[in-house]
Amino acid sequence: MKPQGQDRSSAFLVCRECGEKLHLLSRHLKLRHGLTLDDYRRKHSIAHGLQTRSRAYETLRQTAAIPRRA
């Protein structure tokens, strides 16, 4: 079983501090909780390899980066 909020197949991640559903975890942690990603990973025993962006967000960014042909 994958840790809550870290399932890369979902459209969002869940913050383990407050339970909020997010696309980008790092900015939320800094602004809302005053934590760095390293602090958050240490506090919740999360491996460094786990992503902090949702699959939906990455797909959106990739789509926006592809030049459109007229």
Backbone torsions as a table, in degrees:
resi	resn	phi	psi	omega
1	MET	NA	133.9	-179.5
2	LYS	-80.7	149.6	177.9
3	PRO	-60.6	146.0	-179.8
4	GLN	-56.6	133.5	176.3
5	GLY	81.4	0.3	-177.8
6	GLN	-116.6	12.6	179.2
7	ASP	-77.6	113.6	-174.2
8	ARG	-71.9	-9.3	-179.9
9	SER	-85.8	-11.7	-177.6
10	SER	-84.6	164.9	-178.3
11	ALA	-80.6	-5.9	-178.4
12	PHE	-153.1	168.1	172.7
13	LEU	-110.6	155.6	178.6
14	VAL	-113.9	125.6	177.9
15	CYS	-68.6	129.4	179.2
16	ARG	-78.8	-10.1	177.2
17	GLU	-81.9	-44.6	-172.8
18	CYS	-128.1	-8.4	178.7
19	GLY	83.9	3.7	-179.3
20	GLU	-69.8	141.4	177.6
21	LYS	-87.4	128.7	-172.4
22	LEU	-138.3	160.7	170.0
23	HIS	-96.8	-36.7	179.7
24	LEU	-120.3	117.6	-176.1
25	LEU	-84.0	-38.4	-172.0
26	SER	-61.7	-45.0	-179.2
27	ARG	-65.9	-42.3	178.8
28	HIS	-58.8	-45.2	-178.6
29	LEU	-60.8	-42.3	-178.1
30	LYS	-68.7	-46.7	-175.2
31	LEU	-76.4	-43.1	-173.3
32	ARG	-87.2	-37.5	-172.5
33	HIS	-116.6	-6.8	179.7
34	GLY	67.3	28.3	-178.6
35	LEU	-110.6	145.9	169.1
36	THR	-87.5	166.6	177.3
37	LEU	-60.9	-39.0	179.1
38	ASP	-63.3	-42.2	177.9
39	ASP	-61.9	-45.4	-179.5
40	TYR	-62.3	-45.3	179.5
41	ARG	-62.4	-43.1	179.6
42	ARG	-64.4	-45.0	-176.9
43	LYS	-62.8	-37.0	-175.8
44	HIS	-108.6	12.3	178.3
45	SER	52.3	52.8	-180.0
46	ILE	-103.1	132.6	180.0
47	ALA	-65.1	150.0	179.8
48	HIS	-63.8	-27.7	-177.2
49	GLY	-72.2	-15.0	-177.5
50	LEU	-73.0	135.6	-178.0
51	GLN	-72.0	156.0	178.4
52	THR	-118.3	15.3	175.4
53	ARG	-126.5	144.3	179.7
54	SER	-74.8	158.0	177.1
55	ARG	-60.7	-40.2	-179.9
56	ALA	-61.8	-40.3	179.7
57	TYR	-66.3	-43.5	179.1
58	GLU	-62.7	-40.9	178.2
59	THR	-62.7	-43.7	178.5
60	LEU	-60.3	-45.5	-179.9
61	ARG	-65.3	-39.5	178.8
62	GLN	-65.2	-40.8	179.5
63	THR	-63.4	-41.7	-179.1
64	ALA	-69.1	-26.9	-177.3
65	ALA	-81.4	-19.5	-178.5
66	ILE	-78.1	121.6	179.7
67	PRO	-64.4	137.3	-179.4
68	ARG	-92.2	138.0	179.2
69	ARG	-99.0	136.2	-178.4
70	ALA	-84.5	NA	NA
